[in-house]
Protein backbone atom coordinates (compact mmCIF):
# COMPACT_ATOMS: atom_id res chain seq x y z
CA UNK A 1 0.00 0.00 0.00
CA UNK A 2 1.23 3.48 -0.81
CA UNK A 3 1.51 6.16 1.90
CA UNK A 4 -0.08 9.55 0.96
CA UNK A 5 2.11 12.63 0.81
CA UNK A 6 1.44 15.33 3.40
CA UNK A 7 2.82 18.77 2.62
CA UNK A 8 4.98 20.39 5.27
CA UNK A 9 3.95 24.04 4.60
CA UNK A 10 0.59 25.63 4.15
CA UNK A 11 -0.25 26.99 0.81
CA UNK A 12 -0.38 30.76 0.37
CA UNK A 13 -3.83 32.17 0.75
CA UNK A 14 -5.59 33.26 -2.30
CA UNK A 15 -6.53 36.85 -3.00
CA UNK A 16 -10.13 36.11 -2.15
CA UNK A 17 -9.26 34.95 1.40
CA UNK A 18 -7.22 38.08 2.36
CA UNK A 19 -9.18 41.20 3.29
CA UNK A 20 -8.61 44.19 1.16
CA UNK A 21 -6.26 46.77 2.54
CA UNK A 22 -4.46 44.29 4.76
CA UNK A 23 -0.99 43.43 3.58
CA UNK A 24 -0.16 39.86 3.20
CA UNK A 25 2.15 38.33 5.79
CA UNK A 26 1.37 40.88 8.69
CA UNK A 27 0.26 39.88 12.21
CA UNK A 28 -3.49 40.44 12.88
CA UNK A 29 -2.73 41.86 16.33
CA UNK A 30 -0.61 44.53 14.75
CA UNK A 31 -3.45 45.32 12.51
CA UNK A 32 -5.81 45.90 15.44
CA UNK A 33 -3.29 48.20 17.10
CA UNK A 34 -2.99 50.21 13.96
CA UNK A 35 -6.67 50.98 13.98
CA UNK A 36 -6.08 53.53 16.79
CA UNK A 37 -4.03 55.60 14.37
CA UNK A 38 -6.31 55.02 11.41
CA UNK A 39 -8.00 58.27 10.34
CA UNK A 40 -10.99 56.28 9.44
CA UNK A 41 -11.89 56.35 13.19
CA UNK A 42 -13.33 59.81 12.72
CA UNK A 43 -15.58 58.42 10.08
CA UNK A 44 -16.65 55.61 12.36
CA UNK A 45 -17.20 58.11 15.23
CA UNK A 46 -19.25 60.35 12.99
CA UNK A 47 -21.24 57.37 11.87
CA UNK A 48 -21.75 56.31 15.49
CA UNK A 49 -22.80 59.84 16.48
CA UNK A 50 -25.13 60.02 13.54
CA UNK A 51 -26.65 56.74 14.65
CA UNK A 52 -27.25 58.09 18.16
CA UNK A 53 -28.78 61.25 16.80
CA UNK A 54 -31.09 59.14 14.70
CA UNK A 55 -32.02 57.25 17.88
CA UNK A 56 -32.87 60.55 19.71
CA UNK A 57 -29.85 60.68 22.08
CA UNK A 58 -27.91 63.90 22.74
CA UNK A 59 -24.61 64.12 20.96
CA UNK A 60 -21.53 64.17 23.10
CA UNK A 61 -19.94 67.57 23.54
CA UNK A 62 -16.68 68.57 25.25
CA UNK A 63 -16.95 70.20 28.73
CA UNK A 64 -17.07 74.01 28.94
CA UNK A 65 -14.63 74.79 31.76
CA UNK A 66 -15.19 78.54 31.57
CA UNK A 67 -18.93 78.27 32.34
CA UNK A 68 -18.41 76.01 35.36
CA UNK A 69 -15.82 78.40 36.72
CA UNK A 70 -18.31 81.28 36.67
CA UNK A 71 -20.89 79.17 38.51
CA UNK A 72 -18.37 78.29 41.19
CA UNK A 73 -17.49 81.93 41.72
CA UNK A 74 -21.10 82.92 42.21
CA UNK A 75 -21.68 80.03 44.61
CA UNK A 76 -18.62 80.82 46.67
CA UNK A 77 -19.55 84.55 46.86
CA UNK A 78 -22.74 83.99 48.89
CA UNK A 79 -21.07 82.15 51.80
CA UNK A 80 -18.47 84.88 51.97
CA UNK A 81 -21.15 87.56 52.44
CA UNK A 82 -22.84 85.42 55.08
CA UNK A 83 -19.58 85.03 56.96
CA UNK A 84 -19.01 88.77 56.90
CA UNK A 85 -22.55 89.34 58.22
CA UNK A 86 -22.07 86.81 61.02
CA UNK A 87 -18.81 88.42 62.07
CA UNK A 88 -20.42 91.86 62.02
CA UNK A 89 -23.33 90.68 64.19
CA UNK A 90 -20.97 88.95 66.60
CA UNK A 91 -18.87 92.09 66.92
CA UNK A 92 -21.99 94.20 67.50
CA UNK A 93 -23.16 91.82 70.23
CA UNK A 94 -19.79 91.93 71.96
CA UNK A 95 -19.73 95.73 71.87
CA UNK A 96 -23.30 95.89 73.22
CA UNK A 97 -22.48 93.47 76.02
CA UNK A 98 -19.42 95.51 76.95
CA UNK A 99 -21.52 98.69 76.96
CA UNK A 100 -24.22 97.13 79.19
CA UNK A 101 -21.61 95.72 81.56
CA UNK A 102 -19.99 99.12 81.95
CA UNK A 103 -23.44 100.66 82.51
CA UNK A 104 -24.39 98.19 85.25
CA UNK A 105 -21.05 98.63 86.96
CA UNK A 106 -21.37 102.43 86.93
CA UNK A 107 -24.94 102.24 88.30
CA UNK A 108 -23.83 99.95 91.12
CA UNK A 109 -20.93 102.17 92.11
CA UNK A 110 -23.10 105.30 91.99
CA UNK A 111 -25.72 103.65 94.23
CA UNK A 112 -23.10 102.70 96.83
CA UNK A 113 -21.63 106.20 96.83
CA UNK A 114 -25.03 107.86 97.24
CA UNK A 115 -25.86 105.52 100.11
CA UNK A 116 -22.72 106.55 101.95
CA UNK A 117 -22.96 110.29 101.27
CA UNK A 118 -26.67 110.63 102.08
CA UNK A 119 -26.46 108.27 105.09
CA UNK A 120 -29.25 106.03 103.81
CA UNK A 121 -30.33 102.75 105.36
CA UNK A 122 -30.49 101.05 101.95
CA UNK A 123 -28.74 101.69 98.65
CA UNK A 124 -30.81 103.70 96.16
CA UNK A 125 -31.80 102.47 92.73
CA UNK A 126 -29.82 104.23 89.98
CA UNK A 127 -30.79 104.08 86.30
CA UNK A 128 -28.56 105.77 83.70
CA UNK A 129 -30.40 106.59 80.48
CA UNK A 130 -29.17 106.96 76.93
CA UNK A 131 -27.44 104.53 74.57
CA UNK A 132 -24.65 103.76 74.18
CA UNK A 133 -23.19 104.43 77.59
CA UNK A 134 -19.52 104.24 76.62
CA UNK A 135 -19.82 107.16 74.20
CA UNK A 136 -21.45 109.25 76.95
CA UNK A 137 -18.65 108.24 79.28
CA UNK A 138 -16.04 109.23 76.72
CA UNK A 139 -17.73 112.64 76.36
CA UNK A 140 -17.98 112.89 80.19
CA UNK A 141 -21.64 113.86 79.94
CA UNK A 142 -24.66 111.66 80.76
CA UNK A 143 -28.01 112.21 79.06
CA UNK A 144 -30.16 111.37 82.09
CA UNK A 145 -29.98 109.63 85.46
CA UNK A 146 -32.96 108.47 87.54
CA UNK A 147 -32.46 107.84 91.25
CA UNK A 148 -35.05 106.21 93.51
CA UNK A 149 -34.43 106.49 97.25
CA UNK A 150 -36.46 103.88 99.17
CA UNK A 151 -36.97 103.55 102.91
CA UNK A 152 -36.42 107.20 103.78
CA UNK A 153 -37.28 107.65 107.48
CA UNK A 154 -40.48 109.66 107.91
CA UNK A 155 -40.81 109.72 111.68
CA UNK A 156 -43.01 106.67 112.34
CA UNK A 157 -43.24 105.81 108.63
CA UNK A 158 -40.18 104.23 107.00
CA UNK A 159 -41.47 103.27 103.58
CA UNK A 160 -41.28 106.65 101.92
CA UNK A 161 -40.10 106.76 98.30
CA UNK A 162 -38.27 109.61 96.58
CA UNK A 163 -37.82 109.50 92.79
CA UNK A 164 -35.68 112.09 91.02
CA UNK A 165 -34.50 112.54 87.43
CA UNK A 166 -31.52 114.64 86.34
CA UNK A 167 -30.49 115.55 82.80
CA UNK A 168 -27.19 116.68 81.32
CA UNK A 169 -24.94 115.47 84.13
CA UNK A 170 -21.26 116.30 83.95
CA UNK A 171 -19.11 113.44 85.24
CA UNK A 172 -15.51 113.39 86.40
CA UNK A 173 -13.70 110.15 85.67
CA UNK A 174 -11.44 108.21 83.34
CA UNK A 175 -13.67 105.18 82.79
CA UNK A 176 -16.56 103.17 84.20
CA UNK A 177 -14.32 101.91 87.01
CA UNK A 178 -12.81 105.30 87.81
CA UNK A 179 -15.70 107.78 88.14
CA UNK A 180 -14.76 110.24 90.86
CA UNK A 181 -17.87 112.41 90.97
CA UNK A 182 -20.67 114.14 89.09
CA UNK A 183 -22.14 117.61 88.82
CA UNK A 184 -25.94 117.71 88.63
CA UNK A 185 -26.92 121.13 87.41
CA UNK A 186 -30.65 120.60 87.92
CA UNK A 187 -32.98 117.78 88.92
CA UNK A 188 -36.67 117.29 89.52
CA UNK A 189 -38.66 114.54 91.15
CA UNK A 190 -41.39 113.59 93.57
CA UNK A 191 -41.81 112.36 97.14
CA UNK A 192 -44.58 109.89 97.91
CA UNK A 193 -45.84 109.04 101.40
CA UNK A 194 -48.06 106.16 100.35
CA UNK A 195 -51.21 105.51 102.36
CA UNK A 196 -50.78 101.78 101.73
CA UNK A 197 -47.27 101.86 103.21
CA UNK A 198 -48.36 104.08 106.09
CA UNK A 199 -51.23 101.76 106.97
CA UNK A 200 -48.90 98.76 106.87
CA UNK A 201 -46.27 100.50 108.96
CA UNK A 202 -48.78 101.79 111.51
CA UNK A 203 -50.84 98.61 111.54
CA UNK A 204 -49.79 97.88 115.11
CA UNK A 205 -51.79 100.88 116.28
CA UNK A 206 -54.77 99.88 114.10
CA UNK A 207 -54.81 103.15 112.21
CA UNK A 208 -55.75 103.68 108.55
CA UNK A 209 -55.10 106.86 106.56
CA UNK A 210 -57.13 108.20 103.63
CA UNK A 211 -57.33 111.47 101.73
CA UNK A 212 -59.63 114.10 103.18
CA UNK A 213 -59.42 117.07 100.87
CA UNK A 214 -56.52 118.74 99.05
CA UNK A 215 -54.31 119.21 102.11
CA UNK A 216 -55.81 116.97 104.78
CA UNK A 217 -55.61 113.33 105.79
CA UNK A 218 -58.29 111.41 107.63
CA UNK A 219 -57.09 108.81 110.13
CA UNK A 220 -59.35 106.06 111.43
CA UNK A 221 -58.58 103.28 113.80
CA UNK A 222 -59.20 101.73 117.19
CA UNK A 223 -58.03 102.62 120.67
CA UNK A 224 -58.43 100.43 123.73
CA UNK A 225 -59.43 102.37 126.83
CA UNK A 226 -60.33 100.75 130.19
CA UNK A 227 -60.67 97.34 128.55
CA UNK A 228 -63.00 98.64 125.86
CA UNK A 229 -62.27 99.18 122.16
CA UNK A 230 -63.23 102.68 121.04
CA UNK A 231 -63.38 103.87 117.47
CA UNK A 232 -60.97 106.75 116.96
CA UNK A 233 -60.94 109.34 114.20
CA UNK A 234 -58.68 112.32 113.58
CA UNK A 235 -57.94 114.85 110.85
CA UNK A 236 -54.33 115.65 110.06
CA UNK A 237 -53.42 118.80 108.18
CA UNK A 238 -50.33 118.53 105.98
CA UNK A 239 -47.87 121.39 105.85
CA UNK A 240 -44.38 122.02 104.57
CA UNK A 241 -41.74 122.49 107.23
CA UNK A 242 -38.64 124.28 106.03
CA UNK A 243 -37.14 123.52 102.62
CA UNK A 244 -36.86 119.76 103.05
CA UNK A 245 -39.57 118.70 105.50
CA UNK A 246 -43.25 117.72 105.72
CA UNK A 247 -45.12 117.80 109.03
CA UNK A 248 -48.67 117.17 110.25
CA UNK A 249 -50.94 119.03 112.62
CA UNK A 250 -53.57 116.69 114.04
CA UNK A 251 -56.99 118.10 114.86
CA UNK A 252 -60.58 116.93 115.12
CA UNK A 253 -59.78 113.95 117.34
CA UNK A 254 -62.86 111.95 118.31
CA UNK A 255 -63.39 108.67 120.17
CA UNK A 256 -66.74 106.94 119.64
CA UNK A 257 -68.12 104.77 122.41
CA UNK A 258 -70.32 102.56 120.25
CA UNK A 259 -73.35 104.71 119.34
CA UNK A 260 -73.82 106.03 122.87
CA UNK A 261 -71.41 108.91 123.25
CA UNK A 262 -68.40 110.67 121.72
CA UNK A 263 -65.35 111.88 123.57
CA UNK A 264 -63.19 114.74 122.27
CA UNK A 265 -60.07 115.57 124.29
CA UNK A 266 -59.58 119.25 125.05
CA UNK A 267 -61.17 122.18 126.84
CA UNK A 268 -63.20 123.74 124.06
CA UNK A 269 -67.02 123.96 124.01
CA UNK A 270 -67.23 120.99 121.65
CA UNK A 271 -64.77 118.91 123.68
CA UNK A 272 -65.58 116.43 126.41
CA UNK A 273 -68.11 113.57 126.58
CA UNK A 274 -71.32 114.12 124.58
CA UNK A 275 -74.31 111.99 123.73
CA UNK A 276 -74.73 111.11 120.09
CA UNK A 277 -77.93 112.26 118.41
CA UNK A 278 -79.18 108.68 118.23
CA UNK A 279 -78.49 108.12 121.91
CA UNK A 280 -80.09 111.47 122.93
CA UNK A 281 -83.26 110.65 120.96
CA UNK A 282 -83.44 107.27 122.67
CA UNK A 283 -83.09 108.94 126.09
CA UNK A 284 -85.95 111.36 125.42
CA UNK A 285 -88.25 108.47 124.52
CA UNK A 286 -87.65 106.67 127.82
CA UNK A 287 -89.37 108.47 130.68
CA UNK A 288 -87.20 107.08 133.48
CA UNK A 289 -83.93 108.10 131.82
CA UNK A 290 -85.02 111.63 130.92
CA UNK A 291 -86.40 112.19 134.45
CA UNK A 292 -82.99 111.17 135.80
CA UNK A 293 -81.42 113.88 133.63
CA UNK A 294 -83.96 116.51 134.63
CA UNK A 295 -83.38 115.71 138.29
CA UNK A 296 -79.80 117.06 138.07
CA UNK A 297 -79.73 120.88 138.46
CA UNK A 298 -76.50 121.23 136.41
CA UNK A 299 -78.13 119.45 133.46
CA UNK A 300 -81.28 121.58 133.68
CA UNK A 301 -79.22 124.74 133.83
CA UNK A 302 -77.25 123.80 130.74
CA UNK A 303 -80.40 122.84 128.91
CA UNK A 304 -81.75 126.33 129.52
CA UNK A 305 -85.19 125.02 130.56
CA UNK A 306 -87.16 127.14 133.13
CA UNK A 307 -87.53 125.56 136.54
CA UNK A 308 -91.32 125.69 136.35
CA UNK A 309 -91.38 123.76 133.08
CA UNK A 310 -89.07 121.17 134.57
CA UNK A 311 -91.27 120.69 137.64
CA UNK A 312 -94.36 120.30 135.47
CA UNK A 313 -92.58 117.76 133.26
CA UNK A 314 -91.49 115.72 136.26
CA UNK A 315 -95.09 115.43 137.54
CA UNK A 316 -97.05 115.31 134.27
CA UNK A 317 -96.45 112.72 131.55
CA UNK A 318 -97.95 114.91 128.82
CA UNK A 319 -95.82 117.88 129.83
CA UNK A 320 -92.76 115.64 129.84
CA UNK A 321 -93.40 114.48 126.27
CA UNK A 322 -94.15 118.02 125.17
CA UNK A 323 -90.85 119.29 126.62
CA UNK A 324 -88.56 116.51 125.48
CA UNK A 325 -90.17 116.15 122.05
CA UNK A 326 -89.14 119.63 120.93
CA UNK A 327 -86.19 119.67 118.41
CA UNK A 328 -84.41 122.33 120.44
CA UNK A 329 -84.41 120.14 123.56
CA UNK A 330 -82.77 117.28 121.61
CA UNK A 331 -80.11 119.61 120.21
CA UNK A 332 -79.29 121.09 123.62
CA UNK A 333 -79.10 117.62 125.15
CA UNK A 334 -76.31 116.58 122.72
CA UNK A 335 -74.31 119.71 123.66
CA UNK A 336 -74.09 118.88 127.39
CA UNK A 337 -70.59 117.81 128.47
CA UNK A 338 -71.35 114.78 130.59
CA UNK A 339 -67.77 114.72 131.86
CA UNK A 340 -68.52 117.78 133.97
CA UNK A 341 -71.56 116.31 135.75
CA UNK A 342 -71.23 112.54 135.46
CA UNK A 343 -68.44 112.19 138.01
CA UNK A 344 -70.65 113.91 140.60
CA UNK A 345 -73.70 111.93 139.45
CA UNK A 346 -72.44 108.47 138.38
CA UNK A 347 -76.05 107.21 138.15
CA UNK A 348 -76.39 109.13 134.87
CA UNK A 349 -73.62 107.05 133.28
CA UNK A 350 -75.13 103.84 134.57
CA UNK A 351 -78.49 104.72 133.03
CA UNK A 352 -76.66 105.29 129.74
CA UNK A 353 -74.82 101.97 129.96
CA UNK A 354 -71.40 103.52 130.64
CA UNK A 355 -68.89 102.79 133.38
CA UNK A 356 -67.35 105.47 135.56
CA UNK A 357 -63.89 103.88 135.11
CA UNK A 358 -64.18 104.46 131.35
CA UNK A 359 -64.89 108.17 131.88
CA UNK A 360 -61.98 108.40 134.32
CA UNK A 361 -59.60 106.86 131.79
CA UNK A 362 -60.87 109.12 129.01
CA UNK A 363 -60.28 112.26 131.03
CA UNK A 364 -56.68 111.19 131.56
CA UNK A 365 -56.10 111.06 127.80
CA UNK A 366 -54.70 114.34 126.59
CA UNK A 367 -54.88 115.66 123.06
CA UNK A 368 -51.09 115.34 122.49
CA UNK A 369 -51.19 111.70 123.61
CA UNK A 370 -53.87 110.80 121.10
CA UNK A 371 -52.50 113.07 118.37
CA UNK A 372 -49.16 111.28 118.61
CA UNK A 373 -50.81 108.17 117.21
CA UNK A 374 -51.62 110.02 113.99
CA UNK A 375 -48.62 112.31 113.70
CA UNK A 376 -45.84 111.71 111.23
CA UNK A 377 -43.16 113.78 109.57
CA UNK A 378 -40.70 113.54 106.72
CA UNK A 379 -37.31 115.11 106.03
CA UNK A 380 -35.33 114.96 102.78
CA UNK A 381 -31.69 113.93 103.29
CA UNK A 382 -29.30 116.86 103.11
CA UNK A 383 -26.95 116.68 100.11
CA UNK A 384 -23.22 117.23 100.74
CA UNK A 385 -23.19 120.18 98.31
CA UNK A 386 -25.92 122.02 96.46
CA UNK A 387 -29.57 122.69 97.12
CA UNK A 388 -32.42 120.20 97.51
CA UNK A 389 -35.93 121.30 98.49
CA UNK A 390 -39.59 120.31 98.54
CA UNK A 391 -42.32 122.18 96.67
CA UNK A 392 -46.12 121.97 96.32
CA UNK A 393 -47.27 119.46 98.92
CA UNK A 394 -50.61 117.82 97.97
CA UNK A 395 -52.80 114.91 99.05
CA UNK A 396 -54.47 112.47 96.65
CA UNK A 397 -56.03 109.02 96.86
CA UNK A 398 -52.63 107.28 96.88
CA UNK A 399 -50.95 109.35 99.55
CA UNK A 400 -49.09 112.57 100.26
CA UNK A 401 -47.01 113.91 97.39
CA UNK A 402 -44.49 116.70 97.12
CA UNK A 403 -42.36 117.91 94.23
CA UNK A 404 -38.57 117.83 94.62
CA UNK A 405 -36.15 120.22 92.95
CA UNK A 406 -32.40 120.51 93.21
CA UNK A 407 -29.66 122.67 91.75
CA UNK A 408 -25.88 122.55 91.73
CA UNK A 409 -25.58 119.14 93.37
CA UNK A 410 -21.97 117.97 93.50
CA UNK A 411 -21.67 114.30 94.35
CA UNK A 412 -18.71 112.06 94.88
CA UNK A 413 -16.01 114.62 95.74
C-alpha positions, 0 to 999 in steps of 0.5 A: 500500500502506498503512503499519501504525501502530506505537505509540510507548509501551508499553501499561500492564501488566495486573494479572495481569502485576504481582506482588502487593505491588509498586507499579506504576511502581517500579524493580525494583532498589529493590525488591530493596534494600527486601527487607533491611528487610522484616520478612518476612526473619525468616520466611524465616530461620525457614523456612530454619532449620527446613529445616536442622533437618529435614535434621539440621544444627545450628541456628546460635547466637550466640557465648557470649563469657563462656564463652570468656573463662573458658577463656582465663583457665584456660589462661593460669593454667597457664603463669603457675604454670610460670613461677613454678616455673622462676624459683624453681628458677633462684633456688635453683640460683643460691643453691646455686652461691653456697653451694658456691663460698663453701665451696670457697673457704673450704676452699682458704684453710683448707688453705693456712693449715694448711700454713703454720702446721704447716710441712707439705710439702703442703697438707692436704685440708679438708672442711667439713660441713653445709649450707648453708655460708653460714648457718653462716658467718653464725652464725660456727659450723661443724658439722664440719670434716675435715682429712687431712694427707698426707705427714707425715714419719715418719723413713724413711717419708714417706707417713703419713696423719693424718685428724682430725674436729672439731665445733662450730668457732667461726670468726672472720671477716666472710665466706668471703674474710675468715676470720681464724681458728678455735677448735677446742674438741675434735677426734679422729682417727687416724694410719695408718702403712700397711704398703703405703706403708712397703713402697713407700717402703723398697723400695730396701732390699728390706724388707717389713713385716707385722703380728706381734701386737698391738704388733709388726711383722715385717720381712722382706727381703734383705741383700747381704753379701760378694757373697751375698744373705742373707734378713733378718728382724727384729721391731720393737716399737711404742711411744709416744714422748712425747705426739706420737711413735711409735718402734720398738725392733728386736729378733730380727734374723736373717740366713739363709744359705740353709738352712745357717746363721743369723747373729744379731748380738750377744753373747748365747748365741743370737747368732752363727753357728749351723747350722740344724736341717736343716743339722745333721741333714745333717752328722750323716749324713755321716761325714766332716763329723761327724768334722771337727767332733769333731776340734776340741776347742772343738766337743767341749767345747761339745757336752759329750761325754766324751773317751772317747766321742769317741775311740770314735766317731772309730775305730768307725763304729757308735759314731759313728752311736750318738753322733750319732744321739741327739736331744740331740747334734743339739740341742747341735750347733745351739747351737754358735756357729761364729763362735767356732771357725770363724776358727781352723778355716776347714776347718769352714766349707769343709766346710759350703759357707761362705766365710771372707770371708762370716763376716768380713763378718758379724762386722763387722755390728753390731746397730744397723747392721742395726736401722737398716734396720727402724727408723722413727719418727713425730712429729705436727706441733706446733700453734701453740696448744692440745694435740695428742696420740697415744693407743692405738697398735695394729698391724693387718693394714693398718699401725700405727694411733694415735688422735689427740685435741686440745683448745683448738686456735686456728688462724689467729691 
